[in-house]
């Protein structure tokens, strides 16, 4: 992660805490998102570079007031199965699978831009699990697994067209010892508070 990305997320969280507010209510919330992610993983046997893949993500949190929330989220970042090809793709050449999941806990800092729109910054840590399974037809199956703790930083915007409902989009990055990734989230959040 770049210093600029880290500084921007920290600045947004500090601004959200220090500036006056007019939006956001304390209480629990739940949500789901479409997650489009890219994951790069290094293994002792090599590395895997993914294209963007779309999956579902889920989040739940508690808003402590107008400015701060604690949030847990889960997303299957990547889930792809394909054929091993040399010059020609035939079923006998074998197959491979690449999966990546992330479970995280983050602090969100909000900066209202009016009564219905808020910017937010996100900083947290998560557990990133990756698995690369390769099955060439003549060699048996090889599996490379990794579970790492990753630093996660991101930013987004939430729009509340009606009470207790928010549409939100966000971008975040994670970095750990053996994986790097980025994800775009677009989804909906339901407030369970007042």
MDTraj code that builds the backbone (N, CA, C; nanometers):
import mdtraj as md
import numpy as np

residues = "UNK UNK UNK UNK UNK UNK UNK UNK UNK UNK UNK UNK UNK UNK UNK UNK UNK UNK UNK UNK UNK UNK UNK UNK UNK UNK UNK UNK UNK UNK UNK UNK UNK UNK UNK UNK UNK UNK UNK UNK UNK UNK UNK UNK UNK UNK UNK UNK UNK UNK UNK UNK UNK UNK UNK UNK UNK UNK UNK UNK UNK UNK UNK UNK UNK UNK UNK UNK UNK UNK UNK UNK UNK UNK UNK UNK UNK UNK UNK UNK UNK UNK UNK UNK UNK UNK UNK UNK UNK UNK UNK UNK UNK UNK UNK UNK UNK UNK UNK UNK UNK UNK UNK UNK UNK UNK UNK UNK UNK UNK UNK UNK UNK UNK UNK UNK UNK UNK UNK UNK UNK UNK UNK UNK UNK UNK UNK UNK UNK UNK UNK UNK UNK UNK UNK UNK UNK UNK UNK UNK UNK UNK UNK UNK UNK UNK UNK UNK UNK UNK UNK UNK UNK UNK UNK UNK UNK UNK UNK UNK UNK UNK UNK UNK UNK UNK UNK UNK UNK UNK UNK UNK UNK UNK UNK UNK UNK UNK UNK UNK UNK UNK UNK UNK UNK UNK UNK UNK UNK UNK UNK UNK UNK UNK".split()
xyz = np.array([
    [0.0821, -0.1160, 0.0000],
    [0.0000, 0.0000, 0.0000],
    [0.0872, 0.1232, 0.0000],
    [0.0431, 0.2246, -0.0712],
    [0.1234, 0.3453, -0.0780],
    [0.0990, 0.4326, 0.0441],
    [0.1964, 0.5164, 0.0719],
    [0.1846, 0.6101, 0.1838],
    [0.0693, 0.7052, 0.1596],
    [0.0463, 0.7417, 0.0339],
    [-0.0617, 0.8342, 0.0005],
    [-0.1984, 0.7728, 0.0314],
    [-0.2174, 0.6445, 0.0005],
    [-0.3428, 0.5766, 0.0316],
    [-0.3655, 0.5717, 0.1817],
    [-0.2613, 0.5358, 0.2565],
    [-0.2700, 0.5287, 0.4023],
    [-0.3006, 0.6668, 0.4613],
    [-0.2304, 0.7703, 0.4142],
    [-0.2517, 0.9066, 0.4654],
    [-0.3929, 0.9559, 0.4358],
    [-0.4440, 0.9234, 0.3174],
    [-0.5794, 0.9652, 0.2821],
    [-0.6846, 0.9018, 0.3707],
    [-0.6711, 0.7724, 0.3992],
    [-0.7676, 0.7032, 0.4854],
    [-0.7618, 0.7580, 0.6274],
    [-0.6418, 0.7815, 0.6801],
    [-0.6277, 0.8370, 0.8150],
    [-0.6845, 0.9777, 0.8204],
    [-0.6586, 1.0611, 0.7188],
    [-0.7115, 1.1978, 0.7162],
    [-0.8642, 1.1988, 0.7134],
    [-0.9240, 1.1074, 0.6371],
    [-1.0695, 1.1029, 0.6293],
    [-1.1304, 1.0623, 0.7643],
    [-1.0698, 0.9661, 0.8318],
    [-1.1202, 0.9239, 0.9623],
    [-1.1059, 1.0371, 1.0641],
    [-0.9914, 1.1067, 1.0653],
    [-0.9719, 1.2193, 1.1581],
    [-1.0691, 1.3326, 1.1289],
    [-1.0891, 1.3655, 1.0021],
    [-1.1840, 1.4717, 0.9671],
    [-1.3247, 1.4342, 1.0109],
    [-1.3601, 1.3085, 0.9959],
    [-1.4932, 1.2636, 1.0355],
    [-1.5142, 1.2780, 1.1854],
    [-1.4100, 1.2557, 1.2633],
    [-1.4216, 1.2656, 1.4091],
    [-1.4237, 1.4106, 1.4553],
    [-1.3468, 1.4975, 1.3889],
    [-1.3275, 1.6339, 1.4381],
    [-1.4270, 1.7363, 1.3844],
    [-1.4855, 1.7161, 1.2685],
    [-1.5765, 1.8149, 1.2104],
    [-1.7184, 1.7960, 1.2609],
    [-1.7992, 1.9051, 1.2645],
    [-1.9378, 1.8908, 1.3098],
    [-2.0190, 1.8027, 1.2161],
    [-2.1277, 1.7474, 1.2686],
    [-2.2051, 1.6493, 1.1929],
    [-2.3541, 1.6782, 1.1951],
    [-2.4244, 1.6267, 1.0914],
    [-2.5699, 1.6362, 1.0906],
    [-2.6351, 1.5053, 1.0464],
    [-2.5575, 1.4021, 1.0193],
    [-2.6148, 1.2768, 0.9667],
    [-2.5696, 1.1583, 1.0497],
    [-2.6369, 1.0441, 1.0278],
    [-2.5956, 0.9194, 1.0914],
    [-2.6563, 0.9005, 1.2283],
    [-2.7085, 0.7840, 1.2535],
    [-2.7686, 0.7528, 1.3827],
    [-2.7001, 0.6303, 1.4408],
    [-2.6853, 0.6298, 1.5727],
    [-2.6229, 0.5158, 1.6398],
    [-2.7113, 0.3926, 1.6250],
    [-2.6483, 0.2769, 1.6197],
    [-2.7220, 0.1519, 1.6136],
    [-2.6575, 0.0505, 1.5228],
    [-2.7153, -0.0695, 1.5222],
    [-2.6646, -0.1788, 1.4403],
    [-2.7111, -0.1644, 1.2958],
    [-2.6313, -0.2203, 1.2041],
    [-2.6697, -0.2248, 1.0631],
    [-2.6177, -0.3534, 0.9991],
    [-2.6849, -0.3937, 0.8919],
    [-2.6499, -0.5129, 0.8143],
    [-2.6512, -0.4761, 0.6668],
    [-2.5711, -0.5460, 0.5885],
    [-2.5739, -0.5166, 0.4469],
    [-2.5107, -0.6253, 0.3627],
    [-2.5312, -0.6119, 0.2335],
    [-2.4713, -0.7028, 0.1366],
    [-2.4236, -0.6222, 0.0170],
    [-2.3240, -0.6740, -0.0527],
    [-2.2649, -0.6034, -0.1655],
    [-2.2220, -0.7014, -0.2728],
    [-2.2169, -0.6509, -0.3941],
    [-2.1493, -0.7198, -0.5021],
    [-2.0038, -0.6753, -0.4922],
    [-1.9121, -0.7706, -0.4866],
    [-1.7699, -0.7403, -0.4696],
    [-1.6954, -0.7827, -0.5953],
    [-1.6237, -0.6896, -0.6539],
    [-1.5409, -0.7201, -0.7710],
    [-1.3962, -0.7039, -0.7259],
    [-1.3239, -0.8162, -0.7179],
    [-1.1919, -0.8156, -0.6550],
    [-1.0840, -0.8715, -0.7455],
    [-0.9624, -0.8316, -0.7151],
    [-0.8413, -0.8829, -0.7802],
    [-0.7456, -0.9227, -0.6690],
    [-0.6875, -1.0418, -0.6789],
    [-0.5988, -1.0934, -0.5745],
    [-0.4719, -1.1488, -0.6394],
    [-0.3579, -1.1131, -0.5817],
    [-0.2299, -1.1693, -0.6215],
    [-0.1743, -1.2439, -0.5020],
    [-0.1352, -1.3693, -0.5205],
    [-0.0858, -1.4518, -0.4103],
    [0.0470, -1.5154, -0.4481],
    [0.1394, -1.5153, -0.3528],
    [0.2694, -1.5798, -0.3714],
    [0.2754, -1.7056, -0.2868],
    [0.3249, -1.8136, -0.3472],
    [0.3402, -1.9416, -0.2799],
    [0.4837, -1.9882, -0.2966],
    [0.5228, -2.0867, -0.2188],
    [0.6573, -2.1425, -0.2335],
    [0.6764, -2.2030, -0.3724],
    [0.5677, -2.2453, -0.4342],
    [0.5756, -2.3049, -0.5675],
    [0.5590, -2.2045, -0.6800],
    [0.5416, -2.0770, -0.6511],
    [0.5230, -1.9771, -0.7552],
    [0.4258, -1.8704, -0.7106],
    [0.3538, -1.8139, -0.8053],
    [0.2579, -1.7094, -0.7726],
    [0.1359, -1.7204, -0.8629],
    [0.0258, -1.6611, -0.8170],
    [-0.0990, -1.6597, -0.8926],
    [-0.1425, -1.5141, -0.9033],
    [-0.1724, -1.4698, -1.0235],
    [-0.2224, -1.3347, -1.0484],
    [-0.3628, -1.3483, -1.1054],
    [-0.4603, -1.2892, -1.0384],
    [-0.5989, -1.3059, -1.0823],
    [-0.6464, -1.1863, -1.1623],
    [-0.7454, -1.2088, -1.2435],
    [-0.8212, -1.1001, -1.3035],
    [-0.9309, -1.0642, -1.2050],
    [-1.0124, -0.9666, -1.2365],
    [-1.1222, -0.9296, -1.1474],
    [-1.2315, -1.0351, -1.1538],
    [-1.2857, -1.0705, -1.0365],
    [-1.3937, -1.1676, -1.0276],
    [-1.5034, -1.1066, -0.9415],
    [-1.6282, -1.1377, -0.9703],
    [-1.7420, -1.0825, -0.8955],
    [-1.8043, -1.1883, -0.8065],
    [-1.8279, -1.1522, -0.6806],
    [-1.8907, -1.2400, -0.5827],
    [-1.9705, -1.1550, -0.4852],
    [-2.0371, -1.2203, -0.3903],
    [-2.1122, -1.1483, -0.2877],
    [-2.0277, -1.1259, -0.1635],
    [-2.0544, -1.0150, -0.0975],
    [-1.9927, -0.9846, 0.0303],
    [-2.1013, -0.9460, 0.1293],
    [-2.0721, -0.9583, 0.2568],
    [-2.1679, -0.9266, 0.3625],
    [-2.0985, -0.8438, 0.4688],
    [-2.1712, -0.7507, 0.5286],
    [-2.1140, -0.6718, 0.6371],
    [-2.2186, -0.6461, 0.7448],
    [-2.1696, -0.6318, 0.8676],
    [-2.2540, -0.5985, 0.9824],
    [-2.1715, -0.5083, 1.0714],
    [-2.2377, -0.4119, 1.1327],
    [-2.1616, -0.3194, 1.2153],
    [-2.2469, -0.2512, 1.3188],
    [-2.1774, -0.1702, 1.3964],
    [-2.2442, -0.0886, 1.4969],
    [-2.1926, 0.0530, 1.4823],
    [-2.2841, 0.1438, 1.4580],
    [-2.2495, 0.2846, 1.4452],
    [-2.2526, 0.3448, 1.5848],
    [-2.1392, 0.3987, 1.6294],
    [-2.1261, 0.4542, 1.7641],
    [-2.1851, 0.5939, 1.7747],
    [-2.2201, 0.6536, 1.6675],
    [-2.2759, 0.7890, 1.6624],
    [-2.2687, 0.8382, 1.5193],
    [-2.2574, 0.9701, 1.5049],
    [-2.2549, 1.0296, 1.3711],
    [-2.1286, 0.9967, 1.2933],
    [-2.0181, 0.9768, 1.3614],
    [-1.8881, 0.9745, 1.2951],
    [-1.8155, 0.8419, 1.2879],
    [-1.8378, 0.7512, 1.3794],
    [-1.7560, 0.6302, 1.3888],
    [-1.8437, 0.5049, 1.3883],
    [-1.7953, 0.4012, 1.3216],
    [-1.8624, 0.2707, 1.3232],
    [-1.7574, 0.1611, 1.3314],
    [-1.7932, 0.0516, 1.3935],
    [-1.7133, -0.0706, 1.3919],
    [-1.7853, -0.1678, 1.3011],
    [-1.7118, -0.2309, 1.2103],
    [-1.7760, -0.3155, 1.1103],
    [-1.6977, -0.4441, 1.0874],
    [-1.7695, -0.5542, 1.0762],
    [-1.7130, -0.6824, 1.0360],
    [-1.7687, -0.7149, 0.8978],
    [-1.6854, -0.7716, 0.8130],
    [-1.7336, -0.8073, 0.6801],
    [-1.6651, -0.9346, 0.6316],
    [-1.7325, -1.0005, 0.5378],
    [-1.6806, -1.1216, 0.4755],
    [-1.7061, -1.1123, 0.3261],
    [-1.6074, -1.1544, 0.2482],
    [-1.6268, -1.1611, 0.1034],
    [-1.5445, -1.2748, 0.0461],
    [-1.6033, -1.3456, -0.0462],
    [-1.5275, -1.4390, -0.1292],
    [-1.4737, -1.3520, -0.2406],
    [-1.3440, -1.3249, -0.2359],
    [-1.2843, -1.2306, -0.3299],
    [-1.2660, -1.2892, -0.4685],
    [-1.2354, -1.4170, -0.4726],
    [-1.2073, -1.4768, -0.6025],
    [-1.2419, -1.6240, -0.5972],
    [-1.3056, -1.6739, -0.7000],
    [-1.3419, -1.8147, -0.7085],
    [-1.3443, -1.8512, -0.8569],
    [-1.2380, -1.9143, -0.9020],
    [-1.2259, -1.9421, -1.0453],
    [-1.1784, -2.0845, -1.0675],
    [-1.2361, -2.1485, -1.1655],
    [-1.1947, -2.2805, -1.2076],
    [-1.1723, -2.2770, -1.3583],
    [-1.0661, -2.3422, -1.4026],
    [-1.0365, -2.3395, -1.5453],
    [-0.9593, -2.4617, -1.5888],
    [-0.9287, -2.4665, -1.7175],
    [-0.8537, -2.5774, -1.7764],
    [-0.7079, -2.5381, -1.7934],
    [-0.6217, -2.6374, -1.7782],
    [-0.4807, -2.6173, -1.8084],
    [-0.4644, -2.6359, -1.9586],
    [-0.4059, -2.5378, -2.0231],
    [-0.3909, -2.5451, -2.1686],
    [-0.2448, -2.5300, -2.2064],
    [-0.2062, -2.6039, -2.3078],
    [-0.0751, -2.5817, -2.3670],
    [-0.1012, -2.5203, -2.5036],
    [-0.0831, -2.5941, -2.6090],
    [-0.1143, -2.5416, -2.7414],
    [-0.2637, -2.5511, -2.7716],
    [-0.3277, -2.6575, -2.7210],
    [-0.4694, -2.6807, -2.7441],
    [-0.5344, -2.7171, -2.6115],
    [-0.6528, -2.6622, -2.5845],
    [-0.7248, -2.6955, -2.4613],
    [-0.8100, -2.8195, -2.4842],
    [-0.7817, -2.9234, -2.4098],
    [-0.8638, -3.0440, -2.4118],
    [-0.8849, -3.0866, -2.2674],
    [-0.9944, -3.1527, -2.2343],
    [-1.0215, -3.1903, -2.0953],
    [-0.9096, -3.2715, -2.0310],
    [-0.8355, -3.3477, -2.1100],
    [-0.7320, -3.4342, -2.0544],
    [-0.6119, -3.3571, -1.9999],
    [-0.5988, -3.2281, -2.0334],
    [-0.4818, -3.1539, -1.9854],
    [-0.4905, -3.1244, -1.8360],
    [-0.6081, -3.1333, -1.7790],
    [-0.6224, -3.1097, -1.6355],
    [-0.6940, -2.9794, -1.6067],
    [-0.6973, -2.9434, -1.4781],
    [-0.7701, -2.8234, -1.4389],
    [-0.7004, -2.7553, -1.3219],
    [-0.7469, -2.6337, -1.2910],
    [-0.6970, -2.5640, -1.1733],
    [-0.8115, -2.4864, -1.1092],
    [-0.7945, -2.4550, -0.9808],
    [-0.8898, -2.3742, -0.9053],
    [-0.8110, -2.2715, -0.8257],
    [-0.8642, -2.1500, -0.8177],
    [-0.8039, -2.0466, -0.7344],
    [-0.9158, -1.9794, -0.6562],
    [-0.9050, -1.9799, -0.5241],
    [-1.0060, -1.9197, -0.4371],
    [-0.9378, -1.8267, -0.3382],
    [-1.0055, -1.7180, -0.3051],
    [-0.9561, -1.6256, -0.2025],
    [-1.0756, -1.5717, -0.1257],
    [-1.0643, -1.5694, 0.0085],
    [-1.1691, -1.5173, 0.0967],
    [-1.1066, -1.4203, 0.1962],
    [-1.1870, -1.3245, 0.2417],
    [-1.1382, -1.2293, 0.3415],
    [-1.2448, -1.2055, 0.4470],
    [-1.2058, -1.2172, 0.5734],
    [-1.2885, -1.1843, 0.6885],
    [-1.2174, -1.0702, 0.7591],
    [-1.2875, -0.9597, 0.7853],
    [-1.2194, -0.8411, 0.8381],
    [-1.2975, -0.7724, 0.9488],
    [-1.2249, -0.6937, 1.0252],
    [-1.2812, -0.6053, 1.1271],
    [-1.2195, -0.4685, 1.1030],
    [-1.3035, -0.3656, 1.0906],
    [-1.2539, -0.2328, 1.0551],
    [-1.3251, -0.1242, 1.1341],
    [-1.2594, -0.0098, 1.1408],
    [-1.3175, 0.1126, 1.1954],
    [-1.3493, 0.2014, 1.0757],
    [-1.4713, 0.2556, 1.0720],
    [-1.5109, 0.3472, 0.9663],
    [-1.5309, 0.4851, 1.0260],
    [-1.4774, 0.5849, 0.9599],
    [-1.4985, 0.7238, 0.9984],
    [-1.5801, 0.7927, 0.8907],
    [-1.6878, 0.8602, 0.9307],
    [-1.7814, 0.9207, 0.8352],
    [-1.7665, 1.0723, 0.8293],
    [-1.7837, 1.1273, 0.7110],
    [-1.7830, 1.2713, 0.6883],
    [-1.9089, 1.3068, 0.6089],
    [-2.0124, 1.3601, 0.6773],
    [-2.1367, 1.3938, 0.6075],
    [-2.1163, 1.5062, 0.5060],
    [-2.1801, 1.4928, 0.3907],
    [-2.1787, 1.5967, 0.2878],
    [-2.3180, 1.6560, 0.2718],
    [-2.3994, 1.6427, 0.3708],
    [-2.5383, 1.6861, 0.3676],
    [-2.6201, 1.5891, 0.4494],
    [-2.7510, 1.5954, 0.4324],
    [-2.8379, 1.5092, 0.5125],
    [-2.8408, 1.3651, 0.4631],
    [-2.8089, 1.3409, 0.3347],
    [-2.8248, 1.2064, 0.2804],
    [-2.6972, 1.1423, 0.2267],
    [-2.5902, 1.2177, 0.2156],
    [-2.4672, 1.1649, 0.1563],
    [-2.3523, 1.1755, 0.2560],
    [-2.2734, 1.0686, 0.2656],
    [-2.1576, 1.0665, 0.3543],
    [-2.0398, 1.0023, 0.2830],
    [-1.9230, 1.0586, 0.3030],
    [-1.7993, 0.9927, 0.2656],
    [-1.7531, 0.9125, 0.3855],
    [-1.6814, 0.8037, 0.3622],
    [-1.6243, 0.7315, 0.4756],
    [-1.4867, 0.6768, 0.4409],
    [-1.4047, 0.6697, 0.5435],
    [-1.2741, 0.6063, 0.5346],
    [-1.2779, 0.4796, 0.6178],
    [-1.1964, 0.3837, 0.5812],
    [-1.1996, 0.2532, 0.6463],
    [-1.0565, 0.2084, 0.6735],
    [-1.0307, 0.1634, 0.7956],
    [-0.8997, 0.1084, 0.8308],
    [-0.9237, -0.0126, 0.9197],
    [-0.8563, -0.1223, 0.8890],
    [-0.8782, -0.2417, 0.9693],
    [-0.7777, -0.3510, 0.9397],
    [-0.8096, -0.4678, 0.9887],
    [-0.7263, -0.5860, 0.9670],
    [-0.8181, -0.7029, 0.9352],
    [-0.7641, -0.7974, 0.8639],
    [-0.8463, -0.9118, 0.8270],
    [-0.7647, -1.0367, 0.8052],
    [-0.8364, -1.1439, 0.7934],
    [-0.7759, -1.2741, 0.7654],
    [-0.8046, -1.3058, 0.6188],
    [-0.6983, -1.3254, 0.5428],
    [-0.7112, -1.3551, 0.4001],
    [-0.6652, -1.4991, 0.3782],
    [-0.7553, -1.5799, 0.3239],
    [-0.7236, -1.7197, 0.2929],
    [-0.7238, -1.7376, 0.1416],
    [-0.6189, -1.7973, 0.0906],
    [-0.6124, -1.8272, -0.0521],
    [-0.5807, -1.9750, -0.0703],
    [-0.6301, -2.0297, -0.1785],
    [-0.6025, -2.1693, -0.2124],
    [-0.5888, -2.1805, -0.3630],
    [-0.4809, -2.2433, -0.4041],
    [-0.4572, -2.2705, -0.5455],
    [-0.4409, -2.4214, -0.5598],
    [-0.5287, -2.4820, -0.6370],
    [-0.5311, -2.6272, -0.6544],
    [-0.5092, -2.6559, -0.8023],
    [-0.4079, -2.7346, -0.8319],
    [-0.3781, -2.7652, -0.9714],
    [-0.3815, -2.9163, -0.9893],
    [-0.4486, -2.9606, -1.0957],
    [-0.4662, -3.1040, -1.1211],
    [-0.4301, -3.1384, -1.2655],
    [-0.3012, -3.1428, -1.2966],
    [-0.2661, -3.1891, -1.4310],
    [-0.2997, -3.3378, -1.4428],
    [-0.3426, -3.3815, -1.5574],
    [-0.3963, -3.5165, -1.5730],
    [-0.2949, -3.6255, -1.5422],
    [-0.1656, -3.5979, -1.5570],
    [-0.0681, -3.7045, -1.5388],
    [0.0160, -3.6910, -1.4115],
    [-0.0073, -3.5880, -1.3293],
    [0.0792, -3.5649, -1.2134],
    [0.0079, -3.5728, -1.0791],
    [-0.1208, -3.5955, -1.0753],
    [-0.1928, -3.5915, -0.9482],
    [-0.2294, -3.4479, -0.9147],
    [-0.2693, -3.4234, -0.7911],
    [-0.3155, -3.2912, -0.7508],
    [-0.2142, -3.2249, -0.6578],
    [-0.1873, -3.0975, -0.6830],
    [-0.1026, -3.0174, -0.5949],
    [-0.1854, -2.9033, -0.5401],
    [-0.1642, -2.8729, -0.4125],
    [-0.2414, -2.7668, -0.3489],
    [-0.1466, -2.6718, -0.2757],
    [-0.1706, -2.5429, -0.2910],
    [-0.0946, -2.4402, -0.2208],
    [-0.1942, -2.3549, -0.1439],
    [-0.1817, -2.3518, -0.0125],
    [-0.2740, -2.2767, 0.0722],
    [-0.1980, -2.1686, 0.1471],
    [-0.2696, -2.0609, 0.1785],
    [-0.2095, -1.9529, 0.2560],
    [-0.3177, -1.8869, 0.3404],
    [-0.2866, -1.8583, 0.4659],
    [-0.3736, -1.7810, 0.5536],
    [-0.2874, -1.6729, 0.6172],
    [-0.3230, -1.5478, 0.5937],
    [-0.2439, -1.4347, 0.6413],
    [-0.3319, -1.3307, 0.7073],
    [-0.2716, -1.2526, 0.7952],
    [-0.3370, -1.1336, 0.8491],
    [-0.2973, -1.0169, 0.7608],
    [-0.3951, -0.9392, 0.7171],
    [-0.3706, -0.8315, 0.6222],
    [-0.4170, -0.6975, 0.6776],
    [-0.3440, -0.5929, 0.6460],
    [-0.3883, -0.4560, 0.6724],
    [-0.4838, -0.4170, 0.5606],
    [-0.5945, -0.3497, 0.5969],
    [-0.6968, -0.3132, 0.4990],
    [-0.7265, -0.1636, 0.5118],
    [-0.7215, -0.0932, 0.4005],
    [-0.7542, 0.0493, 0.3949],
    [-0.8497, 0.0736, 0.2794],
    [-0.9439, 0.1662, 0.2988],
    [-1.0371, 0.1946, 0.1917],
    [-1.1131, 0.3235, 0.2134],
    [-1.1953, 0.3574, 0.1159],
    [-1.2787, 0.4768, 0.1220],
    [-1.4029, 0.4524, 0.0378],
    [-1.5089, 0.5258, 0.0691],
    [-1.6318, 0.5087, -0.0074],
    [-1.7290, 0.6217, 0.0163],
    [-1.8464, 0.6050, -0.0417],
    [-1.9540, 0.7022, -0.0266],
    [-2.0847, 0.6261, -0.0036],
    [-2.1673, 0.6811, 0.0855],
    [-2.2985, 0.6219, 0.1155],
    [-2.4068, 0.7263, 0.0900],
    [-2.5158, 0.6821, 0.0293],
    [-2.6298, 0.7698, 0.0022],
    [-2.7529, 0.7047, 0.0629],
    [-2.8255, 0.7811, 0.1440],
    [-2.9465, 0.7312, 0.2104],
    [-3.0699, 0.7952, 0.1480],
    [-3.1329, 0.7301, 0.0498],
    [-3.2507, 0.7883, -0.0136],
    [-3.3720, 0.7897, 0.0788],
    [-3.3792, 0.6938, 0.1710],
    [-3.4872, 0.6871, 0.2694],
    [-3.4272, 0.6471, 0.4034],
    [-3.5037, 0.6692, 0.5079],
    [-3.4594, 0.6348, 0.6428],
    [-3.4303, 0.4850, 0.6534],
    [-3.3246, 0.4496, 0.7212],
    [-3.2813, 0.3121, 0.7489],
    [-3.2232, 0.2373, 0.6293],
    [-3.2076, 0.3001, 0.5173],
    [-3.1548, 0.2342, 0.3982],
    [-3.0443, 0.3213, 0.3392],
    [-2.9324, 0.2593, 0.3051],
    [-2.8238, 0.3328, 0.2398],
    [-2.7683, 0.2489, 0.1257],
    [-2.7407, 0.3142, 0.0166],
    [-2.6692, 0.2533, -0.0943],
    [-2.5248, 0.2998, -0.0806],
    [-2.4309, 0.2074, -0.0905],
    [-2.2928, 0.2506, -0.0723],
    [-2.1998, 0.1809, -0.1701],
    [-2.0966, 0.2541, -0.2076],
    [-1.9891, 0.2010, -0.2901],
    [-1.8586, 0.2303, -0.2181],
    [-1.7636, 0.1393, -0.2337],
    [-1.6339, 0.1614, -0.1706],
    [-1.5252, 0.0902, -0.2483],
    [-1.4042, 0.1352, -0.2254],
    [-1.2852, 0.0714, -0.2810],
    [-1.1915, 0.0457, -0.1646],
    [-1.1308, -0.0731, -0.1597],
    [-1.0318, -0.0978, -0.0558],
    [-0.9191, -0.1845, -0.1087],
    [-0.8088, -0.1815, -0.0340],
    [-0.6914, -0.2617, -0.0660],
    [-0.6487, -0.3381, 0.0574],
    [-0.5953, -0.4573, 0.0369],
    [-0.5362, -0.5307, 0.1486],
    [-0.3955, -0.5750, 0.1100],
    [-0.3118, -0.5872, 0.2127],
    [-0.1745, -0.6299, 0.1921],
    [-0.1326, -0.7175, 0.3098],
    [-0.0741, -0.8311, 0.2781],
    [-0.0203, -0.9198, 0.3817],
    [0.1117, -0.9753, 0.3308],
    [0.1662, -1.0689, 0.4040],
    [0.2937, -1.1273, 0.3654],
    [0.2924, -1.1949, 0.2297],
    [0.1835, -1.2629, 0.1955],
    [0.1836, -1.3367, 0.0686],
    [0.0710, -1.2973, -0.0266],
    [-0.0163, -1.2048, 0.0130],
    [-0.1233, -1.1640, -0.0786],
    [-0.1369, -1.0125, -0.0838],
    [-0.1742, -0.9647, -0.1999],
    [-0.2123, -0.8255, -0.2216],
    [-0.3427, -0.8297, -0.2983],
    [-0.4304, -0.7353, -0.2702],
    [-0.5556, -0.7354, -0.3440],
    [-0.6263, -0.6025, -0.3358],
    [-0.7224, -0.5867, -0.4221],
    [-0.8078, -0.4685, -0.4216],
    [-0.9494, -0.5139, -0.4524],
    [-1.0464, -0.4370, -0.4017],
    [-1.1862, -0.4753, -0.4226],
    [-1.2742, -0.3518, -0.4344],
    [-1.3693, -0.3596, -0.5244],
    [-1.4762, -0.2609, -0.5363],
    [-1.6013, -0.3247, -0.4781],
    [-1.6717, -0.2531, -0.3926],
    [-1.7945, -0.3017, -0.3303],
    [-1.9087, -0.2076, -0.3714],
    [-2.0213, -0.2616, -0.4108],
    [-2.1417, -0.1826, -0.4387],
    [-2.2585, -0.2573, -0.3765],
    [-2.3280, -0.1920, -0.2828],
    [-2.4338, -0.2654, -0.2152],
    [-2.5304, -0.1797, -0.1387],
    [-2.6000, -0.2466, -0.0484],
    [-2.7081, -0.1856, 0.0269],
    [-2.6890, -0.2175, 0.1753],
    [-2.7238, -0.1214, 0.2603],
    [-2.7125, -0.1374, 0.4059],
    [-2.8453, -0.1012, 0.4694],
    [-2.8882, -0.1835, 0.5635],
    [-3.0116, -0.1603, 0.6386],
    [-2.9779, -0.1266, 0.7826],
    [-3.0247, -0.0139, 0.8297],
    [-3.0027, 0.0274, 0.9683],
    [-3.1082, -0.0362, 1.0578],
    [-3.0642, -0.0926, 1.1695],
    [-3.1564, -0.1518, 1.2667],
    [-3.1804, -0.0580, 1.3837],
    [-3.1178, 0.0601, 1.3799],
    [-3.1318, 0.1585, 1.4881],
    [-3.2577, 0.2405, 1.4740],
    [-3.2621, 0.3474, 1.5506],
    [-3.3808, 0.4350, 1.5505],
    [-3.3940, 0.5115, 1.4233],
])
top = md.Topology()
chain = top.add_chain()
for i, resn in enumerate(residues, 1):
    res = top.add_residue(resn, chain, resSeq=i)
    for name in ("N", "CA", "C"):
        top.add_atom(name, md.element.get_by_symbol(name[0]), res)
traj = md.Trajectory(xyz[None], top)
